[in-house]
Amino acid sequence: MKFINPLCVLVALSMLFGWTVGAWASKKDCGDPPNVPPKPAKEVKKEDPNVQNDYDEVIEEDTRRGVTYLTFINGDQPKPNKCGLNPSNDAAEWTGWGGPLDADNMTIGEGGGTRNDIVIGGVLFERGIGTHALATIVYPLTGDSWIAFEGYVGMADEKDPAECGHGGSCDFTFSVDGKEVFKSDVLKGTDGGKNVEAVKVEFDIPAGAKELTIEIGDGGDGIGCDHGAIGDAKLLTRQAFSVNYKGKLTTSWGAIKALY
């Protein structure tokens, strides 16, 4: 019988069940947060729009290979490190208030030393970027062969709904090499007494693209309480789509059999 390399079998099984082998990039690679959140996120059975930073759903970080998270501080550019990808434009442009930014995977809070976990519409996002309108953030796209962007835009629950009446409002525009690829409606923290859910953003990145620009506007009513956030903000290569978390047995078993 032909000898089967156990490591090869392990890799094949990881394709089947969505396991990760080795230490891929993760939130811990971004280091410790700069402060203990003054408005800690609290898990509840059903989130209440009248309570700031409570949540009943979690979007966990994506640990697939081929995933790069957008960051502000602990990443690198134009080639990302294990934490993620930093912007290439002037840091003064990244936020319209509460800067300079000093945290990844946290909100703007009330400025330095007050950053909180990212909660949008009652959903906790383990990864993401948080800032304040008006903001322009430019990410270089030359450091890897990314083919898509995914994320969720909305208002941080740290202002809902008691402050500014509706927890602030923002609009989010994404452009690749100057061409607009996504623009949200004006999003509020709460509307009609209900939390406004985060809006899913997905678009393809064409081959040879040079930069991704994200503009966060004030929703047309000034920048008060405009704590905009992008949850689970990530770039993906083809490798990220090669692993099926549900594990299609026919495809993955074929990969295992090929090792024999």
Buried (B, 14 or more C-beta within 10 A) or exposed (E): EEEEEEEEEEBBBBBBEBEEEEEEBBBEBBEEBBBEBEBEBBEEEEBEBEBBBBBEEEBEBBBBBBBBBBBBBBBBBBEBBBBBBBBBBEBEBBBBBBBEBBBBBBBBBBBBEBBBBBBBBBBBBBBBBBBBBBBBBBBBBBBBBBBBBBBBBBBBBBBBBBBBEBBBBBBBBBBBBEEEBBEBEBBBBBBEEEBBBBBEBEBEBEEEBEBBBBBBBBBEBEBBBBBBBBBBBBBBBEBBEEBEEEBEEEEBBEBBEEEE
